[in-house]
Amino acid sequence: MRTFVSVVELGGHSKAGAMLGRSQPAVSLQLGRLEELVGAPLLIKKGRAIQPTADGEVLLTYAREVVRINDEAMSYFRRRVITGVLRIGLPSDYAVAFLQNALADFTRNHPEVNLEVHCDLSREILRRLRGDELDIIVAMMPAARMPYLSRSWIERPIWVAADSFVIDPDRPIPLVAHPEGCDYRARMIQSLETTGRRWRFVYTGPGISGLQNAVLNGLGVSALTRPTLLKGMRILNQSDGMAPLEPLRVGLFYKHPRQTEAGIKLIGELVANLDTINAGYQPAASG
């Protein structure tokens, strides 16, 4: 399983062998044995690139979890002090959820590990993971299957406004949103255009606190997740003339062959923490 994950994520048998301390023939032998066990081809060569087959993509999700859990177990029994620097990438709304839970707990329990948290649009976070600028990320997914995906779930955004905000049916809906490229922004436009409602942007900003303040001060309505809903806000629904927003697929991503012991520990805690985050998510169906 580790060899399979390494070949896919590092892009070849030679690189995987160098990382694992095995020869290229040994790597090929292990992959051949794995294909025999599952009864299906797992890799295909396209030009110079090696990519997983459809069956390989399915196995890859399980393989990452198997290897992660193995490494987490070994780390527990070694009981060494975990040190290092971890670069975490999060959309701003997930920064709120995770910083209040898993990341804060991890920092308290492992003071020797320095966390660097970077908030940005999902497409930028994914680009930085591919470029080895980030170690672990949470990001919105443009496709059901993507490289370095550990697990995914469905996020259901909600329309929100200030408690005292009243929608004027004769005027365009005032929108508060992140800049162009934000998935929540796209969902808002899609929902309003589908129902034929006019709209205009009254506030655009990259930070979640700016959006929250704009909503609380009555500038307009926005799409948020439940962890970013504040006192003084109310959820809008069809009785307010607001059609439901399309759900989003969100994923936890990392490159396992390059992951440190500290990274494996944090990933385990993030995975465990997902069930406690009141973000209205549902596990995404596999396949």
ABEGO torsion letter per residue (X at the ends): XAAAAAAAAAGEAAAAAAAAGBBAAAAAAAAAAAAAAAGBBABBBBEABBBBBAAAAAAAAAAAAAAAAAAAAAAAAAGBBBBEBBBBBBBAAAAAAAAABAAAAAAAABAABBBBBBBBBAAAAAAAAAAGABABBBBBBABABBBGBABBBBBBBBBBBBAABBBBAABBBBBBBBBBGBAAAAAAAAAAAAAGBBBBBABBBABAAAAAAAAAAGAEBBBBBAAABBBGBBBBBAAAGBBBBBBBBBBBBBBAAABBAAAAAAAAAAAAAAAABBAGBBBBBBX
